[in-house]
Amino acid sequence: MSGVLEVYDAKRTDNLIITLEGISGSETIKAIKKRIAQKKLKLTEERQALRVEPKGKPLADDQKLSDLGLSSQKSVLYVRDLGPQIAWKTVFMAEYAGPLFVYPLFYLRPSFIYGEAVNNAQMHPAVQIAFFAWSFHYAKRLFETQFIHRFGNSTMPQFNLVKNCSYYWGFAAFVAYFVNHPLFTPPAFGDFQMYLGLVGFVISEFGNLSIHILLRNLRPAGTRERRIPKPDGNPLSLLFNYVSCPNYTYEVSSWVFFTIMVQSLPALLFTLAGFVQMTIWAQGKHRNYLKEFPDYPKNRKAIVPFVL
């Protein structure tokens, strides 16, 4: 017996968006989104977040109506319009490409920024190393976005493109201006501090890459499967014994050592801002792991071993 599915606006619950007939209960949420998009052209599949309750959790595309108890003759769902969407990959490529082009402007063409007199100034080795470290980091991020990351969601709101690019591009200019400035102050402890920062940065970068490869291998292509991440044969993955998101731990560590290498306040502020944001992301993922997997290791923290 077929039924009827009424879809209401999640924000204005008295506003009926569409009525779908011929519902058997075997339809997936993705199939329902497709039918809505066919009749409501503005509501493309990517813009829809379907829910059982107006303020409930968005339903996964592979969930069936029958599994949600919505196979009766008359059922109700709520939809929230997420607004114009853009591919995650597009946003990542744009936000990481910016710093790879902004920072070199200060290093390769300092006269454009500081005036012609800077051409006679001697560049400290820490400034030179910082340029290559910065460039390596964002070249690596572009490589990972193109060839390693598998995104659980295909799109995000278009506004995120402006927000994310403003953050990364703005900080790139902020850090580059002071690190490449002709009045740059060398590290207080000389070469030891500079090379300590460099070694720590390189190890952290390869640790971050190792974790991204491990996470990619956990999720088969074309699926949203989730498994408990555990260390593999790479010793840099052992951090999984202590935190849920070692990719964030290594990312923060990279910028801590970069800051040590250049001894720059803007670099420190960039590191702190990134740490705050990544801590929020890590704690959210940590909570999800604990809810999803009853046997998830209870001794793990989110991002900082034994602490946070």
C-alpha positions in Angstrom: 0.0 0.0 0.0 1.4 3.4 -1.0 1.3 6.4 1.3 1.8 10.1 1.3 4.8 12.0 2.5 4.3 15.7 3.5 7.5 17.8 3.7 7.4 21.0 5.8 9.8 23.8 6.2 12.0 23.1 9.3 12.1 26.8 10.2 8.4 27.5 9.6 6.7 24.3 10.5 3.3 25.4 9.2 4.7 25.9 5.7 4.1 22.8 3.6 6.8 22.6 1.0 5.6 19.6 -1.0 3.5 16.5 -0.9 4.9 13.3 -2.3 2.5 10.5 -3.3 3.1 6.9 -4.0 5.5 6.4 -1.0 6.1 2.7 -0.2 8.6 3.1 2.7 11.4 1.5 0.9 12.7 4.8 -0.5 16.0 6.2 0.8 16.4 9.8 2.0 18.5 10.4 -1.1 15.6 9.3 -3.3 13.3 11.6 -1.5 15.7 14.5 -2.0 15.8 13.8 -5.7 12.0 13.8 -5.9 11.8 17.1 -4.0 14.5 18.6 -6.3 12.6 17.6 -9.4 9.5 19.6 -8.3 11.3 22.4 -6.4 14.1 23.4 -8.6 15.6 25.8 -6.1 16.0 23.0 -3.6 18.7 21.0 -5.2 19.7 17.8 -3.4 22.8 19.4 -1.9 20.7 22.2 -0.4 18.4 19.9 1.5 18.7 18.7 5.1 15.8 16.3 5.8 14.8 15.7 9.4 12.2 13.7 11.4 11.8 16.7 13.8 12.2 20.4 12.9 15.3 20.7 15.0 16.4 17.1 14.8 19.6 15.7 13.3 19.9 15.6 9.5 19.1 12.2 8.1 21.8 10.3 6.2 21.2 9.7 2.5 21.2 6.0 2.8 18.6 5.8 5.5 15.2 4.3 4.4 11.8 5.7 5.4 10.7 2.3 6.8 13.7 2.3 9.2 12.5 5.7 10.4 9.0 4.6 11.0 7.7 6.6 8.1 6.0 3.9 6.0 2.5 4.6 7.1 -0.2 6.0 4.8 0.6 9.6 5.9 4.1 10.6 7.1 5.9 13.9 7.7 9.4 15.1 7.2 11.0 18.5 7.6 13.5 20.1 5.3 16.0 22.9 5.9 17.3 24.8 3.0 21.1 25.0 3.5 21.5 27.7 0.9 23.7 27.8 -2.2 26.4 25.1 -2.0 29.9 24.7 -3.2 32.1 21.6 -3.4 34.4 20.9 -0.4 37.3 20.2 -2.7 36.9 23.6 -4.4 36.9 25.4 -1.1 40.0 23.5 0.1 41.9 24.1 -3.2 41.1 27.9 -3.0 42.0 28.4 0.7 45.3 26.5 0.4 46.3 28.0 -3.0 46.1 31.5 -1.6 48.9 31.3 1.0 51.1 29.5 -1.6 50.9 32.7 -3.7 50.5 35.4 -1.1 53.5 34.6 1.0 56.0 34.5 -1.9 55.1 38.0 -2.8 56.7 39.2 0.4 59.8 37.0 0.0 60.5 37.1 -3.8 59.4 40.7 -4.4 60.1 42.6 -1.1 60.6 45.9 -2.9 56.9 45.9 -3.8 56.0 45.8 -0.1 58.8 47.5 1.8 60.3 49.8 -0.8 63.5 49.8 -3.0 65.8 50.2 0.0 65.1 46.6 1.0 67.1 45.3 -1.9 70.3 46.1 -0.1 69.3 44.3 3.1 70.8 40.9 3.9 68.2 38.1 4.4 68.6 35.9 7.5 68.7 32.1 6.9 65.6 31.7 9.1 63.7 33.9 6.7 64.8 31.7 3.7 64.0 28.5 5.5 60.6 29.8 6.6 59.7 30.5 3.0 60.5 27.0 1.9 58.7 25.5 5.0 55.6 27.6 4.4 55.5 26.7 0.7 56.1 23.0 1.4 53.2 23.0 3.8 50.6 24.5 1.5 51.9 22.5 -1.5 51.4 19.4 0.6 47.9 20.5 1.5 47.0 21.0 -2.2 48.4 17.5 -3.0 46.4 15.9 -0.2 43.2 17.6 -1.3 43.7 16.4 -4.8 44.9 12.9 -4.3 44.4 11.8 -0.6 41.4 13.2 1.1 38.0 11.5 0.7 35.3 13.9 1.8 32.3 12.6 3.7 30.2 15.5 2.5 30.3 16.7 -1.1 29.4 20.3 -0.5 29.3 23.2 2.0 27.7 26.6 2.1 29.2 29.0 -0.5 29.9 31.6 2.2 32.5 29.2 3.6 34.6 30.0 0.6 34.8 33.7 1.5 35.3 33.0 5.2 38.0 30.3 4.8 39.9 32.2 2.1 39.8 35.4 4.2 41.3 33.5 7.2 44.1 31.7 5.3 45.0 34.4 2.8 44.8 37.1 5.5 47.1 35.3 7.9 49.5 34.5 5.1 49.9 38.2 4.4 50.1 39.0 8.2 52.8 36.4 8.9 54.8 37.0 5.7 54.9 40.8 6.2 56.7 40.5 9.5 58.9 37.4 8.8 60.2 38.9 5.6 60.5 42.4 6.9 64.0 44.0 6.5 64.0 44.6 10.3 63.3 40.9 11.1 64.9 39.9 14.4 66.8 36.6 14.3 66.0 33.9 16.7 67.4 34.6 20.2 69.2 31.3 20.4 70.7 31.5 17.0 71.1 28.4 14.7 70.2 26.0 17.4 66.7 27.5 17.7 66.3 27.8 14.0 67.3 24.2 13.2 65.3 22.9 16.2 62.2 24.5 14.7 63.0 23.2 11.2 63.5 19.6 12.4 60.3 19.7 14.5 58.4 21.2 11.5 59.5 18.5 9.1 58.7 15.6 11.4 55.3 17.2 12.2 54.6 17.6 8.5 55.3 14.0 7.6 53.3 12.9 10.7 50.3 14.9 9.4 50.7 13.3 6.0 51.0 9.8 7.5 47.7 10.3 9.4 45.9 11.6 6.3 47.0 8.5 4.4 45.9 6.2 7.2 42.5 7.9 7.4 42.0 7.6 3.6 42.7 3.9 3.8 40.0 3.5 6.5 37.3 4.7 4.1 36.7 2.7 0.9 36.2 4.9 -2.1 32.6 6.0 -2.8 31.5 5.2 0.8 30.9 7.0 4.1 32.0 4.0 6.1 33.6 4.8 9.5 36.0 2.6 11.5 38.0 3.2 14.6 41.4 4.6 13.5 44.4 2.7 14.9 48.2 2.9 14.4 49.5 1.1 11.4 53.1 0.1 10.7 54.2 3.8 10.5 55.7 4.9 13.9 54.3 8.4 13.3 50.8 6.9 13.6 51.4 5.8 17.2 49.9 9.1 18.3 46.5 7.4 17.7 47.2 5.6 21.0 46.8 8.9 22.7 44.5 11.2 20.7 41.5 10.8 18.4 42.8 13.4 15.9 46.5 13.2 15.6 46.3 14.9 12.2 45.3 18.1 14.1 48.0 17.4 16.7 50.7 17.3 14.0 49.2 20.3 12.3 49.4 22.4 15.4 52.9 21.0 16.1 54.1 22.1 12.7 53.1 25.7 13.4 54.5 25.6 16.9 57.9 24.7 15.5 57.5 27.2 12.6 57.0 29.8 15.3 60.1 28.7 17.2 62.1 28.8 14.0 61.1 32.4 13.1 60.4 33.8 16.6 57.5 35.8 15.3 54.4 37.1 17.1 52.2 36.9 14.0 53.2 33.3 13.5 52.3 32.6 17.2 48.9 34.2 16.7 48.3 32.1 13.6 49.3 29.0 15.6 47.0 29.9 18.5 44.0 30.6 16.2 44.5 27.3 14.4 44.8 25.5 17.7 41.6 26.9 19.0 39.7 25.9 15.8 41.2 22.5 15.5 40.5 21.8 19.2 36.8 22.5 18.5 36.9 20.1 15.5 38.8 17.4 17.4 36.5 17.5 20.4 33.5 17.1 18.1 35.0 14.2 16.3 36.1 12.6 19.6 32.6 12.8 21.0 31.2 11.2 17.7 33.7 8.4 18.0 32.7 7.7 21.6 29.0 7.6 20.6 29.4 5.6 17.5 31.8 2.9 18.8 31.0 1.3 22.2 34.5 -0.2 22.2 36.3 3.0 21.4 39.5 3.5 23.5 38.5 5.4 26.6 42.1 6.6 27.3 42.3 8.7 24.2 42.0 12.5 24.4 40.9 14.7 21.5 44.0 16.5 20.4 46.6 16.9 23.2 47.8 13.6 24.8 46.8 13.2 28.4 45.4 16.7 28.6 42.7 17.8 26.0 
